[in-house]
Amino acid sequence: MQRIVDTHIHVWDLSRADYPWLKGDATILNRSYKLDEIDEERKVAGVTHGVMVQASCNLDDTNMMLEVAEQNDWIRGVVCWLPLADTSRAAKLLDHCFLPHEYFKGVRHLIHDEQDPRWLLQHSVIESLKLLAENDIPYDVVGVLPAHIETVLEVATQVPDLRMIFDHLNAPPISTRERFGKWGSLMKEAANNKNIFAKISGLGTASGNFSGRTVEDIKPYVAFALEHFGTERCLCGGDWPVSALVNTYADTWMITKNIVSELVNETEQEAIYYRNADKFYDLGLDH
């Protein structure tokens, strides 16, 4: 039986936390989303384990997700938010709240919502990222611009031991069908660093314009990631419920599996779907 870790699941509760990016949103995303909504579909999709990822830059969202993880045994980790710009506070939260928590597996900040694409390069943020590296906690990069990739390259020089992963392949130029332009040249450079990983996720909605996007539109960018990062540094995620803008949970995974199965063999699929996630997020699945 194939084992699959969905490394990118969101839940949000509008009664528990503030989600500024949802204010005024007229889509189906502007409501609370609970994990049990995908329980049947994730079984159909063959997803055996999951990692939840923060959706707002506040502790209310993070604490809510940690509670949900404790209540659902198939969830094995949470990528949390930390106030990276406040190193002292981040250090205290790490030591007293997060490091002791069995479901704390990573950190993310919504850098794509920050005006400055070089937000991560602030001195205080770099010092906080050094704390993550010292504790072998990985960082999820949710970038949408070439400048975000450039920033990651600079972070990697300042914090060389920090493991990072590009969520959604840092929004490749799928909507323009560019092959592969500045995104490609920068991602090739990033792939040369063995501490930088790539998450195949969110490609059905990448770059905002997702109307009519097909498997053939997405496949070249997945192939690019697999070629340059290698099957040992690529992971997969569903990006639910954002993915629900275009597909059901099960259909999103069916599309992903169809693409991946055309590009790599079964042993490599096991790495991409399961082993790499287990190792990157230290999920302890085979312990």
Helices and strands as residue ranges (DSSP letters): E 5-9, G 20-22, G 35-38, H 39-45, E 49-53, H 59-71, E 75-80, H 87-93, I 94-98, E 104-109, G 111-113, G 119-121, H 123-134, E 139-141, H 146-158, E 164-166, G 167-170, H 181-191, E 196-200, G 203-205, H 215-229, E 234-236, G 242-245, H 249-263, H 266-270, I 271-275, H 276-280
